[in-house]
Amino acid sequence: MDPINSLVEHALKKNVSSVIPLGGGSISTAMKATLSDGEIVFVKVSPQQTDMFPKEANGLRELSKADAV
């Protein structure tokens, strides 16, 4: 099984039907995954930056509090 499929299935507890790479990421790899129930999710991986996503999520929460996003 593809490692991305395994990561998504483990995190969401749902089966993945397809994964399509998306462009635009310079540090991370971005993908669109379609789950077996038809739900579409955005997937972003960055093996070289293991602590980046919690920091990014915190920054986005702060921006949301300020009504900046």
Backbone as CSV, one residue per row, in Angstrom:
resi,resn,N_x,N_y,N_z,CA_x,CA_y,CA_z,C_x,C_y,C_z
1,MET,0.851,-1.184,0.000,0.000,0.000,0.000,0.894,1.244,0.000
2,ASP,0.430,2.264,-0.660,1.142,3.541,-0.727,1.258,4.135,0.682
3,PRO,2.427,4.699,1.031,2.584,5.255,2.385,1.630,6.410,2.694
4,ILE,1.296,7.216,1.691,0.357,8.321,1.915,-1.029,7.767,2.240
5,ASN,-1.463,6.769,1.475,-2.760,6.141,1.754,-2.784,5.614,3.184
6,SER,-1.704,4.954,3.585,-1.634,4.393,4.937,-1.736,5.483,5.993
7,LEU,-1.025,6.586,5.796,-1.071,7.692,6.760,-2.476,8.272,6.877
8,VAL,-3.120,8.507,5.732,-4.465,9.096,5.734,-5.458,8.128,6.369
9,GLU,-5.390,6.866,5.987,-6.322,5.880,6.533,-6.142,5.726,8.044
10,HIS,-4.914,5.762,8.505,-4.656,5.662,9.939,-5.197,6.896,10.669
11,ALA,-4.952,8.083,10.126,-5.371,9.332,10.777,-6.886,9.506,10.791
12,LEU,-7.550,9.148,9.687,-8.984,9.417,9.553,-9.870,8.202,9.787
13,LYS,-9.248,7.036,9.891,-10.006,5.779,10.079,-11.003,5.548,8.954
14,LYS,-10.594,5.937,7.730,-11.415,5.734,6.531,-10.508,5.252,5.408
15,ASN,-11.069,4.508,4.470,-10.299,4.027,3.324,-10.140,5.119,2.279
16,VAL,-8.994,5.107,1.602,-8.681,6.074,0.554,-8.942,5.438,-0.807
17,SER,-9.686,6.154,-1.663,-9.947,5.677,-3.018,-8.877,6.153,-3.995
18,SER,-8.458,7.431,-3.842,-7.451,7.970,-4.760,-6.707,9.127,-4.116
19,VAL,-5.481,9.343,-4.603,-4.662,10.470,-4.171,-4.095,11.125,-5.418
20,ILE,-4.280,12.446,-5.525,-3.791,13.192,-6.686,-2.843,14.285,-6.191
21,PRO,-1.616,14.322,-6.729,-0.681,15.383,-6.321,-1.181,16.756,-6.764
22,LEU,-0.921,17.757,-5.928,-1.256,19.137,-6.241,0.033,19.945,-6.311
23,GLY,0.062,20.952,-7.135,1.239,21.802,-7.230,1.172,22.947,-6.247
24,GLY,2.249,23.696,-6.196,2.257,24.911,-5.403,3.022,24.850,-4.109
25,GLY,3.248,23.682,-3.575,3.987,23.582,-2.323,5.485,23.676,-2.563
26,SER,6.150,24.497,-1.783,7.597,24.603,-1.964,8.350,23.799,-0.919
27,ILE,7.814,23.721,0.299,8.473,22.965,1.361,7.811,21.597,1.514
28,SER,6.506,21.571,1.427,5.740,20.348,1.650,5.180,19.815,0.341
29,THR,4.724,18.579,0.386,4.040,17.964,-0.743,2.548,18.003,-0.445
30,ALA,1.769,18.535,-1.381,0.322,18.662,-1.193,-0.413,17.712,-2.124
31,MET,-1.495,17.140,-1.602,-2.288,16.185,-2.375,-3.775,16.326,-2.063
32,LYS,-4.578,15.893,-2.995,-6.027,15.796,-2.805,-6.342,14.314,-2.707
33,ALA,-6.957,13.911,-1.599,-7.328,12.513,-1.425,-8.841,12.388,-1.421
34,THR,-9.331,11.395,-2.139,-10.758,11.075,-2.119,-10.920,9.810,-1.298
35,LEU,-11.779,9.890,-0.298,-12.019,8.745,0.575,-13.098,7.853,-0.014
36,SER,-13.187,6.639,0.485,-14.129,5.668,-0.083,-15.582,6.109,0.041
37,ASP,-15.873,7.012,0.993,-17.254,7.504,1.134,-17.520,8.751,0.287
38,GLY,-16.529,9.146,-0.548,-16.685,10.290,-1.431,-16.157,11.602,-0.859
39,GLU,-15.842,11.614,0.420,-15.300,12.831,1.037,-13.935,13.151,0.426
40,ILE,-13.686,14.429,0.187,-12.411,14.881,-0.362,-11.664,15.628,0.735
41,VAL,-10.392,15.275,0.923,-9.581,15.913,1.951,-8.272,16.402,1.351
42,PHE,-7.710,17.423,1.972,-6.411,17.972,1.592,-5.358,17.305,2.470
43,VAL,-4.285,16.837,1.847,-3.214,16.159,2.567,-1.915,16.903,2.302
44,LYS,-1.177,17.149,3.361,0.110,17.822,3.211,1.130,17.072,4.049
45,VAL,2.249,16.707,3.441,3.309,15.997,4.150,4.627,16.731,3.973
46,SER,5.433,16.651,5.019,6.740,17.286,4.993,7.679,16.485,5.887
47,PRO,8.264,15.414,5.364,9.115,14.551,6.187,10.312,15.274,6.794
48,GLN,10.831,16.280,6.113,12.017,16.968,6.610,11.689,17.995,7.693
49,GLN,10.442,18.363,7.873,10.031,19.387,8.842,8.988,18.801,9.795
50,THR,9.385,17.916,10.680,8.420,17.175,11.502,7.638,18.038,12.480
51,ASP,8.159,19.184,12.894,7.444,20.024,13.857,6.712,21.193,13.204
52,MET,6.720,21.257,11.892,6.163,22.402,11.188,4.635,22.494,11.304
53,PHE,3.927,21.389,11.163,2.473,21.447,11.085,1.808,21.912,12.378
54,PRO,2.240,21.478,13.562,1.634,22.039,14.778,1.849,23.556,14.876
55,LYS,3.020,24.018,14.475,3.288,25.463,14.492,2.408,26.189,13.473
56,GLU,2.250,25.604,12.309,1.402,26.204,11.280,-0.052,26.264,11.761
57,ALA,-0.531,25.182,12.381,-1.908,25.146,12.888,-2.113,26.213,13.954
58,ASN,-1.136,26.386,14.843,-1.233,27.415,15.871,-1.304,28.804,15.238
59,GLY,-0.462,29.052,14.235,-0.482,30.339,13.547,-1.814,30.609,12.874
60,LEU,-2.398,29.587,12.264,-3.702,29.746,11.618,-4.805,30.009,12.639
61,ARG,-4.725,29.365,13.816,-5.707,29.635,14.882,-5.616,31.094,15.340
62,GLU,-4.400,31.576,15.492,-4.214,32.969,15.906,-4.747,33.939,14.854
63,LEU,-4.492,33.654,13.589,-5.035,34.489,12.525,-6.558,34.472,12.529
64,SER,-7.128,33.313,12.801,-8.580,33.194,12.851,-9.160,34.027,14.003
65,LYS,-8.499,33.991,15.145,-8.955,34.801,16.282,-8.987,36.285,15.942
66,ALA,-8.045,36.703,15.115,-7.962,38.123,14.736,-8.826,38.433,13.508
67,ASP,-9.627,37.460,13.074,-10.452,37.598,11.871,-9.624,37.954,10.658
68,ALA,-8.407,37.421,10.614,-7.507,37.705,9.480,-7.624,36.664,8.375
69,VAL,-8.303,35.554,8.648,-8.522,34.536,7.605,-9.976,34.147,7.578
